[in-house]
Amino acid sequence: MSHPNHSSRRPELSRRALVTGAAWSVPLIAVASAAPVAAASGVCTQDAQLSWQNTFTATDTSNGVGTFTTPTGEVVTYTVTVAPGPNIEVPATSDNLNTTGDGIFLGDRQTVAAANKEFDAAYTQTTTITFDRPLANIRFRVFDVDGSDFYREHLRVVGLPGAVATPGNRVELEPVSNTYRPTADLPIGPVVAGSVTYSSTGSTDSFIVELTTPRTAVPPQGVLSHGVRMTNLTYTTACPAV
């Protein structure tokens, strides 16, 4: 997703972001539990959900903290920290870390043109999500992955044990950089974007989402901000005592 960034305040989400987010929306509750499952060991487990909108508070465009309660009553605290590469920035007016619907926005703005379209650390925004205890089998989707004549968003997630990434329509794996990107460049404006679903099979207390959107020229709209949205997290947790 992209839009000019020239407002003196954090702008409202674009119509495109709202339309795209609505397509993936789910009920907004802090922890949504699925039906319990008895594991082979006899331990009861179930799926639960961390809602960004109901648990997370951004302190600025690069940092935030949240708490949520598991079905067994444990309070889990987590932090989100954004570190931009040297050739990008997160403006004070950015929607970065804004939570609306079932997603959290991850975006940036390029300050240097003439980058190539492959993954480049100098043009990478790194978002680290850290929990105060391990969570098991984390799953989420990253959507609104797109590109144009002037940029192409690249996405990579690291630190999820046993993770499997499943790209949706209009997204492909770039094998050299091991990142996901749009299958083609599109003119700025059309509401056409792809998504990638991530599913892990182990436990972790931290993982990283890397986003890069190098631009090859300044578009006619001026300097743009780009970004994707990450849906609410689902994970596996113990069942409440009966």
Beta strands, then each sheet from edge to edge (+ up, - down):
strand 1: 2-4
strand 2: 37-38
strand 3: 44-50
strand 4: 56-58
strand 5: 63-69
strand 6: 75-84
strand 7: 88-89
strand 8: 99-100
strand 9: 103-110
strand 10: 124-145
strand 11: 154-158
strand 12: 164-167
strand 13: 171-174
strand 14: 179-182
strand 15: 194-199
strand 16: 203-212
strand 17: 224-231
strand 18: 233-238
sheet 1: 1+ 17- 9+ 7-
sheet 2: 1+ 17- 10+ 6- 5+ 4-
sheet 3: 1+ 17- 9+ 8-
sheet 4: 1+ 17- 10+ 15- 12+
sheet 5: 1+ 17- 10+ 16- 11+
sheet 6: 1+ 17- 10+ 18- 3+ 2-
sheet 7: 13+ 14-
end
